[in-house]
Amino acid sequence: MIQTDILIIGAGPTGLFTVFEAGLLKLRCHLIDALPQQGGQCSEIYPKKPIYDIPAYPEILAGDLTDKLMEQIKQFEPGFTLGERAETIEKQENGSFIVTTNKGTKHQAPIVAIAGGLGSFEPRKPPIPSIANYEDKGVEYMIKEPELYRDKDVVIAGGGDSALDWSIFLTDIAKSVTLVHRRNEFRGALDSVDKVQELKDAGKINLITPAEVKGIVGDTKVEGVLIAQKDKEIFTLKCDHLIPLFGLSPKLGPIGNWGLEIEKNAIKVNNALDYQTNIPGIYAIGDVNTYPGKLKLILCGFHEATLMCQSAFQRIYPDKKYVMKYTTVGGVDGFDGTRKEAPKAVVKKIE
């Protein structure tokens, strides 16, 4: 039985930052994640994709953000159960919870923080005949390693941020990039749309709209795609890779059966105080929760984790009063014996 102060379901950015905020309160954490590595979607889906809205980082790759968070929490020695999915939860007479994974690993803690992002997820696949036969043979639903497309002809299908961002990114790697979208209008950030237009004008992106990919050409791997463009006959475009980017279909998975209040596939929480669910002692932070005015941003997840840890401390130690100190004043003491603190000013008496 693995025992800890806060059991965190999900090792994405929000879950990882929770370890730091808990560590400041001398609370130990253990994290469970169905993925085989830390970082959540940042590591699994888009490790090489730049993120622009992390404070103090004008631009940081998603994978690098994970590395920085792991470096930040190292001194608090968190435990990890990776490659296993949180399956069941049982409340004990003493108020603690026992969470068991699909592989039978048991964890006990007085506090459970669900930071599972979008939950378990699957890519939304376009209705292209026999597309499953080409998966991992030229059809990829997410980009993990951009170098795979070095000097290749790539077709990206979609009209959202991912389709726009990866089209821009791959222009410096692929031999050619073609973006296919069923509308003339895109649903992405205005800056990204303008950048794609610039690259199209410069001849670095082939933009086909309004159009859809209707079929795949190739015996054992992708050799081309069939494109239907409005008011034109279906034509074949030669390519090595087809990347349909139509988003993810999120699912809460087993957590949806834990008796939590669910609204539109997200967990309802009390955002007026501490992001606690309808079950005392169980919190939900990050993209997995919902409340009026909710924004699904990593920054918001960090904020929610901070307030959640304060509430968790009070639940674990109801008779203790915690006085918050700025890290610039109090420093940071790690469980591994390390200490980080600002240099002390030299005080000298003048004779």
C-alpha atoms as one frame of an Amber mdcrd trajectory, in Angstrom:
protein
   0.000   0.000   0.000   1.427   3.355  -1.070   0.601   6.052   1.500   0.917
   9.802   1.034  -0.633  13.118   2.080  -2.068  14.106  -1.318  -2.777  11.533
  -4.014  -2.795  13.260  -7.400  -4.594  11.639 -10.335  -2.800  12.935 -13.417
   0.865  13.865 -13.918   0.373  16.711 -16.383   1.531  20.296 -15.701  -1.212
  20.999 -13.138  -0.553  17.764 -11.261   3.190  18.365 -11.252   2.884  21.949
  -9.987   0.626  20.691  -7.191   3.664  18.828  -5.829   5.542  22.121  -5.457
   2.716  23.962  -3.706   2.104  20.975  -1.409   5.818  20.744  -0.659   5.843
  24.332   0.596   3.274  23.153   3.160   5.357  20.071   4.082   2.802  17.775
   2.425   4.035  14.787   0.439   2.507  13.777  -2.907   2.198  10.669  -5.052
   0.925  10.814  -8.639  -0.927   8.247 -10.768  -1.028   8.528 -14.546  -2.153
   6.146 -17.268   0.612   7.416 -19.539   4.096   5.899 -19.211   5.778   9.252
 -18.519   5.158  12.540 -16.719   3.792  15.558 -18.554   0.325  14.462 -19.667
  -0.682  15.738 -23.102   2.392  18.003 -23.185   4.589  14.904 -23.353   2.306
  12.483 -25.161   0.674  14.599 -27.862   2.710  17.720 -28.582   6.119  17.693
 -26.794   7.689  19.775 -29.573   4.839  22.286 -29.826   5.585  25.788 -28.511
   3.430  27.294 -25.738   3.198  31.083 -25.544   1.143  31.837 -22.406   3.337
  30.530 -19.587   4.408  33.440 -17.337   8.076  34.481 -17.772   8.442  32.275
 -20.863   7.733  34.158 -24.115   7.925  30.724 -25.747   8.570  27.254 -24.335
   8.163  23.808 -25.893   5.584  21.628 -24.142   8.171  18.950 -23.436  10.570
  21.506 -21.987   7.826  22.807 -19.685   7.482  19.291 -18.291  11.242  19.094
 -17.753  11.242  22.440 -15.907   8.368  21.359 -13.659  10.145  18.084 -12.860
  13.258  20.062 -11.953  11.210  22.392  -9.753   9.629  19.561  -7.718  12.654
  17.259  -7.496  13.496  18.372  -3.947  10.024  17.357  -2.769  10.633  13.730
  -3.815   7.196  12.857  -5.259   6.291   9.247  -5.968   4.889   8.081  -9.303
   2.709   5.212 -10.442   2.946   5.486 -14.235   1.348   3.394 -16.959  -1.594
   2.588 -14.671  -5.117   4.035 -14.636  -6.910   5.020 -11.419  -9.826   2.585
 -11.413 -11.720   2.564  -8.090 -11.932   4.657  -4.929 -13.074   3.630  -1.460
 -13.611   5.914   1.514 -12.313   4.569   4.820 -13.776   5.015   8.316 -10.983
   7.440   9.206 -11.955   9.657   6.260  -9.046   8.699   4.024  -9.376   7.203
   0.548  -7.942   4.088  -1.068  -7.500   4.358  -4.839  -6.747   1.168  -6.762
  -5.375   1.126 -10.302  -6.285  -1.199 -13.166  -3.152  -3.200 -12.284  -4.138
  -3.586  -8.641  -1.755  -1.041  -7.107  -3.343   0.465  -3.977  -2.771   4.018
  -2.728  -4.057   5.594   0.484  -4.321   9.314   1.271  -6.552  11.725   3.201
  -6.715  13.979   0.124  -7.306  13.080  -3.536  -6.659  15.715  -6.186  -7.948
  14.845  -9.660  -5.760  16.666 -12.183  -6.459  14.412 -15.133  -6.639  17.091
 -17.811  -9.231  16.034 -20.370  -9.280  12.554 -18.882  -8.592   9.668 -21.198
  -8.823  10.746 -24.798  -8.928   9.482 -28.349  -8.317  11.428 -31.552 -11.373
  12.253 -33.627 -10.896  10.315 -36.846 -12.292  11.540 -40.185 -14.712   9.266
 -42.098 -12.149   8.181 -44.683 -12.571   4.615 -46.024  -9.944   2.154 -44.713
  -8.056   4.877 -42.835  -7.289   2.408 -40.025  -5.233   0.329 -42.488  -2.812
   3.253 -42.906  -2.355   4.141 -39.236   1.375   4.240 -38.441   1.962   3.728
 -42.178   1.739   7.384 -43.073  -1.393   8.359 -41.122  -0.740   9.987 -37.742
  -3.349  11.672 -35.551  -0.814  13.542 -33.429   2.742  14.756 -33.957   5.222
  13.471 -31.403   8.485  13.708 -33.343   8.617  16.363 -36.073  11.823  14.891
 -37.524   9.698  12.032 -38.873   8.534  14.488 -41.537  11.964  15.730 -42.563
  12.035  16.187 -46.365   8.607  14.511 -46.741   5.430  15.652 -48.485   2.870
  16.230 -45.742  -0.886  16.842 -45.892  -2.558  18.244 -42.781  -6.359  18.199
 -42.534  -8.168  20.482 -40.103  -8.988  24.096 -39.320  -8.197  24.619 -35.655
  -5.146  25.746 -33.703  -3.324  22.413 -33.962  -3.700  22.239 -37.742  -2.541
  25.845 -38.146   0.348  25.626 -35.659   1.751  22.371 -37.050   1.416  23.608
 -40.627   3.531  26.604 -39.674   6.046  24.540 -37.704   6.578  21.895 -40.374
   7.339  24.370 -43.163  10.945  24.433 -41.934  11.168  20.626 -41.825   9.004
  18.989 -44.479   9.644  19.027 -48.220   6.107  20.365 -48.707   3.132  21.153
 -46.480  -0.462  21.167 -47.715  -3.255  22.316 -45.406  -6.754  21.110 -46.307
  -9.832  22.566 -44.607 -13.500  22.203 -45.436 -14.144  25.927 -44.963 -12.435
  29.117 -46.036 -12.548  30.364 -42.429 -10.325  28.933 -39.692 -11.088  28.485
 -35.993  -7.582  29.217 -34.740  -5.753  32.180 -33.261  -5.748  35.235 -35.529
  -1.939  35.435 -35.467  -1.708  31.833 -36.673  -4.211  32.443 -39.469  -2.232
  35.501 -40.603   1.025  33.527 -40.485  -0.436  30.749 -42.637  -1.595  33.369
 -45.126   1.924  34.832 -45.234   3.465  31.396 -45.808   0.909  30.653 -48.522
   1.738  33.920 -50.269   5.432  33.046 -50.021   4.803  29.624 -51.580   5.765
  27.700 -48.426   2.308  26.283 -47.682  -0.160  24.875 -50.173  -3.618  25.850
 -48.921  -6.677  24.022 -50.311 -10.089  25.330 -49.187 -12.957  24.610 -49.070
 -12.037  20.971 -49.486 -11.924  17.591 -47.748  -9.729  14.519 -47.879 -11.988
  11.740 -49.166  -9.600   8.827 -49.615  -6.064   7.494 -49.334  -3.922   6.117
 -52.148  -1.285   3.434 -51.558  -0.945  -0.342 -51.256   1.065  -0.790 -48.039
   1.550   2.848 -46.986   0.312   6.347 -47.769   1.375   7.444 -51.249  -1.269
  10.109 -51.813  -4.730  11.367 -50.860  -7.953  12.005 -52.754  -9.167  15.579
 -52.311 -12.655  16.846 -53.064 -12.692  20.599 -53.600 -15.872  22.576 -54.063
 -17.013  22.850 -57.695 -14.069  20.715 -58.865 -13.529  17.050 -59.638 -11.835
  14.840 -57.039  -8.100  14.819 -57.639  -5.096  12.938 -56.280  -2.360  14.739
 -54.353   0.882  12.850 -53.884   2.163  12.759 -50.289   4.022  10.645 -47.756
   1.956  11.527 -44.684  -1.625  12.451 -43.853  -2.140  14.119 -40.462  -5.845
  14.603 -39.608  -6.048  17.088 -36.712  -9.692  17.257 -35.683  -9.188  17.407
 -31.937  -9.615  14.876 -29.169 -12.667  13.103 -27.838 -12.252  13.341 -24.042
 -13.611  10.739 -21.647 -13.466  10.727 -17.858 -13.085   6.959 -17.834 -13.519
   5.154 -14.477 -13.422   8.465 -12.562 -16.862   9.133 -13.982 -18.180   6.309
 -11.769 -16.817   7.680  -8.487 -20.033   9.461  -7.477 -18.748  12.896  -8.442
 -21.068  15.558  -9.836 -20.456  15.656 -13.590 -21.419  18.346 -16.085 -20.602
  17.992 -19.790 -17.874  15.433 -19.185 -16.168  17.596 -16.538 -16.200  17.518
 -12.732 -18.138  20.300 -11.007 -16.225  22.036  -8.217 -16.647  24.869  -5.740
 -14.570  27.618  -7.305 -15.616  30.161  -4.691 -13.198  28.565  -2.217 -10.967
  25.600  -2.981 -12.054  23.563  -6.055 -13.456  20.783  -3.910 -15.966  18.370
  -5.446 -19.273  17.239  -3.972 -17.289  14.615  -2.025 -15.320  16.253   0.837
 -11.615  15.510   0.550 -11.709  15.039  -3.221 -10.663  18.013  -5.348 -10.560
  18.526  -9.121  -8.114  20.993 -10.687  -7.056  21.870 -14.213  -8.906  21.046
 -17.418 -10.849  18.193 -15.785 -13.035  20.550 -13.708 -15.804  22.994 -14.524
 -17.331  26.044 -12.856 -18.786  29.386 -14.006 -16.160  31.292 -15.966 -13.802
  28.315 -16.284 -10.852  28.732 -18.680  -8.924  25.644 -19.774  -5.444  27.133
 -19.482  -2.329  25.714 -17.816  -1.997  29.016 -15.962  -5.467  28.561 -14.429
  -4.588  25.017 -13.384  -1.543  26.337 -11.500  -3.747  28.845  -9.655  -6.321
  26.175  -8.761  -3.578  23.849  -7.475  -2.263  26.579  -5.166  -5.612  27.236
  -3.505  -6.413  23.528  -3.348  -3.226  22.787  -1.393  -4.092  25.447   1.197
  -7.481  23.803   1.727  -5.914  20.323   1.858  -3.533  21.460   4.604  -6.477
  22.651   6.718  -8.294  19.330   6.226  -5.252  17.290   7.221  -4.262  19.583
  10.119  -7.474  21.267  11.311  -5.820  22.446  14.559  -2.798  24.029  12.868
  -2.748  27.548  11.561  -0.564  28.037   8.515   0.845  31.496   7.946   1.756
  31.899   4.297   5.233  33.281   3.636   6.619  34.372   0.307   9.326  32.034
  -0.943  11.570  35.085  -1.297  11.289  35.502   2.496  10.938  31.986   3.862
  12.959  30.099   1.265  12.154  26.573   0.118  13.117  23.514   2.165  13.123
  20.233   0.241  12.395  16.828   1.716  15.815  15.763   0.440  17.565  18.144
   2.828  18.214  20.892   0.286  17.337  24.510   0.914  16.857  27.404  -1.460
  16.829  30.949  -0.091  17.586  34.484  -1.114  20.995  35.852  -0.066  20.793
  37.646   3.273  21.621  41.325   3.411  24.847  42.152   5.228  24.246  44.186
   8.370  27.245  46.243   9.502  27.440  48.644  12.341  29.016  51.991  11.514
  31.352  53.204  14.228
